[in-house]
Amino acid sequence: MRFFYSALMFGCMLISCQSLADESSNHRLLKAFHEYGITKCDDFIIENSSLKKNWYFVISKHEDNIDKKIKEVSVIQIYGSKNDTLKSDDSYIQSSEACYLHSRHTLTFAGSCSSNVNLDHWYVSEEMPDKDYTEYKNQHGVRYFAKEITLGNFKACVHEYTIRKSHNIK
């Protein structure tokens, strides 16, 4: 019985949707954030996490809020098409003063990493020969990590990067 209640609580904590993006899609996204208590970050959410064409999203929060005055909600989006898909995982925190975003992205490309990294814009900042990842940076200090995967004669390159932003509540 305890498992049933845990599963029911978990089910109540997630909203999952799939559709083509349009203006009503973003209204649906904001409605989901509002249901979980983030009501003062609409413009910030739309600016950073608006739904893209051919999207799928899952929204969740901690079972217990961080604090009565602080709300946290995460949205995972998967969008694009076969062989050109992006997964983003955006966590928003709303305090009385500001909205905060920690955004994590994963892209996967067919082929080697050497053929999928534009060295005109990125340079190797850390090779990590004893790890599976290589760190790249650009001229603005943005960094991402790439990992090459080989399965038989097939190669894929996984790119991962994070962004942190904040927005004052007016």
TALIN-V194106 format. One record per pair of residues at least 6 apart in sequence whose C-alpha atoms are under 7 Angstrom apart, sorted by the first residue. I is the first residue (numbers start at 0). J is the second residue. D is the distance in Angstrom with one decimal. If there is no record, write none. Layout:
# TALIN-V194106
i=I j=J d=D
i=I j=J d=D
This chain:
# TALIN-V194106
i=12 j=59 d=5.5
i=12 j=60 d=6.3
i=12 j=62 d=7.0
i=13 j=57 d=6.6
i=13 j=58 d=5.5
i=13 j=59 d=4.8
i=14 j=57 d=5.5
i=14 j=58 d=5.2
i=14 j=59 d=6.8
i=15 j=56 d=5.6
i=15 j=57 d=4.3
i=15 j=58 d=6.5
i=16 j=55 d=5.7
i=16 j=56 d=5.4
i=16 j=57 d=6.6
i=17 j=54 d=5.8
i=17 j=55 d=4.2
i=17 j=56 d=6.4
i=18 j=53 d=6.0
i=18 j=54 d=5.8
i=18 j=55 d=6.6
i=19 j=52 d=5.3
i=19 j=53 d=4.6
i=19 j=54 d=6.1
i=20 j=50 d=5.8
i=20 j=51 d=5.4
i=20 j=52 d=4.7
i=20 j=53 d=6.4
i=20 j=54 d=6.7
i=24 j=50 d=6.7
i=25 j=49 d=6.1
i=25 j=50 d=6.1
i=29 j=41 d=6.6
i=32 j=38 d=6.9
i=35 j=72 d=7.0
i=36 j=70 d=6.2
i=37 j=70 d=6.2
i=37 j=93 d=6.2
i=39 j=168 d=6.9
i=40 j=98 d=6.1
i=43 j=166 d=6.8
i=51 j=78 d=6.5
i=52 j=78 d=6.8
i=52 j=79 d=6.9
i=53 j=78 d=5.7
i=53 j=79 d=6.1
i=54 j=76 d=6.7
i=54 j=77 d=5.9
i=54 j=78 d=4.5
i=55 j=76 d=5.6
i=55 j=77 d=5.3
i=55 j=78 d=6.3
i=56 j=74 d=6.6
i=56 j=75 d=5.4
i=56 j=76 d=4.3
i=56 j=77 d=6.4
i=57 j=74 d=5.6
i=57 j=75 d=5.2
i=57 j=76 d=6.7
i=58 j=73 d=5.6
i=58 j=74 d=4.3
i=58 j=75 d=6.4
i=59 j=72 d=5.8
i=59 j=73 d=5.3
i=59 j=74 d=6.5
i=60 j=71 d=6.1
i=60 j=72 d=4.6
i=60 j=73 d=6.1
i=64 j=70 d=6.1
i=68 j=94 d=6.3
i=68 j=95 d=6.7
i=69 j=92 d=6.9
i=69 j=93 d=5.6
i=69 j=94 d=4.7
i=70 j=92 d=5.6
i=70 j=93 d=5.1
i=70 j=94 d=6.7
i=71 j=91 d=5.6
i=71 j=92 d=4.4
i=71 j=93 d=6.4
i=72 j=90 d=5.8
i=72 j=91 d=5.4
i=72 j=92 d=6.7
i=73 j=88 d=6.9
i=73 j=89 d=5.5
i=73 j=90 d=4.1
i=73 j=91 d=6.1
i=74 j=88 d=5.8
i=74 j=89 d=5.3
i=74 j=90 d=6.5
i=75 j=87 d=5.6
i=75 j=88 d=4.4
i=75 j=89 d=6.3
i=76 j=86 d=5.7
i=76 j=87 d=5.3
i=76 j=88 d=6.5
i=77 j=84 d=6.9
i=77 j=85 d=5.7
i=77 j=86 d=4.5
i=77 j=87 d=6.5
i=78 j=84 d=5.6
i=78 j=85 d=5.6
i=78 j=86 d=6.8
i=79 j=85 d=6.3
i=82 j=108 d=6.9
i=84 j=106 d=6.5
i=85 j=105 d=6.0
i=85 j=106 d=5.0
i=86 j=104 d=5.7
i=86 j=105 d=5.2
i=86 j=106 d=6.6
i=87 j=102 d=6.9
i=87 j=103 d=5.6
i=87 j=104 d=4.4
i=87 j=105 d=6.4
i=88 j=102 d=5.8
i=88 j=103 d=5.1
i=88 j=104 d=6.3
i=89 j=100 d=6.7
i=89 j=101 d=5.8
i=89 j=102 d=4.3
i=89 j=103 d=6.3
i=90 j=100 d=5.6
i=90 j=101 d=5.3
i=90 j=102 d=6.3
i=91 j=98 d=6.8
i=91 j=99 d=5.5
i=91 j=100 d=4.7
i=91 j=101 d=6.7
i=92 j=98 d=5.6
i=92 j=99 d=5.0
i=92 j=100 d=6.6
i=93 j=99 d=6.5
i=96 j=167 d=6.1
i=96 j=168 d=5.6
i=97 j=165 d=6.8
i=97 j=166 d=5.5
i=97 j=167 d=4.2
i=97 j=168 d=4.9
i=98 j=165 d=5.6
i=98 j=166 d=5.1
i=98 j=167 d=6.3
i=98 j=168 d=6.8
i=99 j=164 d=5.9
i=99 j=165 d=4.3
i=99 j=166 d=6.5
i=100 j=163 d=5.5
i=100 j=164 d=5.1
i=100 j=165 d=6.1
i=101 j=162 d=5.9
i=101 j=163 d=4.6
i=101 j=164 d=6.8
i=102 j=161 d=5.4
i=102 j=162 d=5.1
i=102 j=163 d=6.3
i=103 j=160 d=5.8
i=103 j=161 d=4.4
i=103 j=162 d=6.6
i=104 j=159 d=5.6
i=104 j=160 d=5.4
i=104 j=161 d=6.3
i=105 j=157 d=6.9
i=105 j=158 d=5.6
i=105 j=159 d=4.6
i=105 j=160 d=6.9
i=106 j=157 d=5.8
i=106 j=158 d=5.1
i=106 j=159 d=6.6
i=107 j=155 d=6.8
i=107 j=156 d=5.7
i=107 j=157 d=4.5
i=107 j=158 d=6.3
i=108 j=155 d=5.6
i=108 j=156 d=5.2
i=108 j=157 d=6.5
i=109 j=154 d=6.2
i=109 j=155 d=4.4
i=109 j=156 d=6.4
i=110 j=154 d=4.8
i=110 j=155 d=4.8
i=110 j=156 d=6.4
i=111 j=147 d=6.4
i=111 j=154 d=5.5
i=111 j=155 d=5.7
i=111 j=156 d=5.7
i=112 j=147 d=5.9
i=112 j=156 d=4.9
i=120 j=137 d=5.9
i=121 j=135 d=6.0
i=121 j=136 d=5.5
i=121 j=137 d=4.6
i=122 j=135 d=5.4
i=122 j=136 d=5.6
i=122 j=137 d=6.4
i=123 j=134 d=6.0
i=123 j=135 d=4.5
i=123 j=136 d=6.6
i=124 j=134 d=5.6
i=124 j=135 d=5.2
i=124 j=136 d=6.0
i=125 j=133 d=6.0
i=125 j=134 d=4.9
i=125 j=135 d=6.9
i=126 j=133 d=4.8
i=126 j=134 d=6.4
i=127 j=133 d=6.0
i=131 j=146 d=5.7
i=132 j=144 d=6.1
i=132 j=145 d=5.4
i=132 j=146 d=4.6
i=133 j=144 d=5.6
i=133 j=145 d=5.3
i=133 j=146 d=6.6
i=134 j=142 d=6.8
i=134 j=143 d=5.8
i=134 j=144 d=4.6
i=134 j=145 d=6.5
i=135 j=142 d=5.4
i=135 j=143 d=5.4
i=135 j=144 d=6.2
i=136 j=142 d=4.3
i=136 j=143 d=6.6
i=142 j=160 d=6.7
i=143 j=158 d=6.8
i=143 j=159 d=5.6
i=143 j=160 d=4.5
i=144 j=158 d=5.7
i=144 j=159 d=5.2
i=144 j=160 d=6.3
i=145 j=156 d=6.6
i=145 j=157 d=5.4
i=145 j=158 d=4.5
i=145 j=159 d=6.4
i=146 j=156 d=5.7
i=146 j=157 d=5.1
i=146 j=158 d=6.6
i=147 j=154 d=7.0
i=147 j=155 d=5.8
i=147 j=156 d=4.5
i=147 j=157 d=6.3
i=148 j=154 d=5.6
i=148 j=155 d=5.2
i=148 j=156 d=6.2
i=149 j=155 d=6.5
